[in-house]
């Protein structure tokens, strides 16, 4: 269980970094910021529209891996600590009972110092 959790955490971090890099490499509609990070060279490697398709599909794949690893980690965490919340254990501390003779005394609890 611990090995699977570690694997999922490593895959989550790698996919998060991949999403960051892939988003920065894509051409934007505005200032073309992707060319500053090397996306201009990949445009000639994959063709004019090939880089956009490849980068968008790779980003989508990284996003699927990211969210699936996130759900796996949350499932493993919940499965490890499956409790019912407040109703998990029965109440064991019972309020102490007042002895039957103590309630008949008229002055018990009514002493006011002067």
N, C-alpha and C positions, 0 to 999 in steps of 0.2 A: 504494500500500500504506500509506503514511504518512497519507494523507488518510482512508482507511477506519479506520485505528487511532484517529485523532483524533475522527472521528465517533462511533465506538463508545465511546470514553472519555467524550465529552460526553453521549451518551445514557445511559451507565451512571450518571453523576453526577445527571442530571436525574431518572432513574427512582428512584434511591435517595432523593432529596429528596421525590419524589412519594409514595413508600411511607411515609416518615416523617410527612408531612402527613396523608395519608389515614388512617393508623392512629390518629393523634391525634384526628382528627375523628369517628371512629366512636364510637357509644355503647357504653360498657362495661356489663357486667351488674351491676357493683358500684357504684362511687361516681359514675358519670355524669361522668367527667372530660372526655368529648367536648363537653359543653355549654359548657365554659369556653373552648374554642377555636372556637366559632361553629357547632357542629354542631346546636345547637337551632334556629337560623334555617334551616338547610338541611332540617330535618325538615318545616317548613311549605311549603317550596318544592317538594319531591318527594313530599309526602304522608307519612302515618304510617310506612308500611313501604317507601316508595319510596327514602328516603335510605339505608336499610340495604342495599337491593339495589344501588343505584347505587354507594355507597362500597365495598361488598365486591367488586363486579365491577371497579371502577376499581383497587382494590388488587391484585386478581388479575392484571389486565392489566399494571400497573406491575411486578409481580413477574416475570411472563413476560418482559417487556422487559429487566428487570435481569439475570436469569439468562442470557438469550440473548446479551446484550451481553458478559457476563462470559465465556461460552464462546467468543464470537468473538474477544475480546481474547486469551484464552489460546491459541487456535488460531493467531492471527496472530503471537504471540510465539514459539511453537514452530516455526512455518513459517519464521520469519526466522533462527532459530538451530538449524537441523536438523543436529545432529552425532551421531555414534555414541557419544559418551562417551569412555571410555578407549581404545576400539578405533578411534578416529577416524583416527589416523595410525600408520604403521608405525614400529617402533623403529629409529632410525638410529644411535644410539650403541651400538656393540658393545664389549664388554669387551676390553681390550688382551690380546693373547696373550703368554704368557711365552716368551722365546726358548728353543730346545731346549738350549742349552749351560748355561743358568742353573739348570736343575733338577737337574743332575748334581753340582753343588757341594754337599759335605756340610755346610759351615759357613754356607751362605747362610741368613740369617734366624734363626740360632741363636746369635748373638753376644750374650752377657750381660755387661754391664760389671760389674767387681768393685770 
